[in-house]
Amino acid sequence: MKVGDMITNKTRYINRPSGTRQRFLIAEIRDKTVNGLSFKQLRAIRMPDGLKTRWCAVDGWEVISESR
């Protein structure tokens, strides 16, 4: 994953009742260290309205289209 990729969340941001997932663009990625463990976090922007997500773990998202 890198800045500019189009992603969807695996569990949140699902449209009801159709069940389609909302699309986001990755705005920022950072490495976070907690209690000696390092992991990646991302912040994304929702495509239709520009909502910016909170920092969240990368493993909760999947890439649907990679940027160049």
C-alpha positions, 0 to 999 in steps of 0.5 A, a space after each residue: 500500500 502507498 499514498 494514492 492507492 484506492 482502498 476499501 475497508 474490510 468491515 466498516 463503511 458499507 452501504 446498506 442495503 446494497 452491501 457495496 463498500 465505500 471507496 477511499 484514497 490513501 492520504 497518509 501512511 506512518 509507522 507507529 511503535 507501541 510497547 516496542 512493536 512497530 506497525 503501519 497506520 494509514 489515513 484515508 479520504 472518502 471519494 464522494 464527500 472528502 471525509 478524512 478517516 482517523 489513523 487506523 491499522 493497514 491490515 483492516 483495508 484492502 487495495 482495489 486499485 494501485 496508483 502509478 
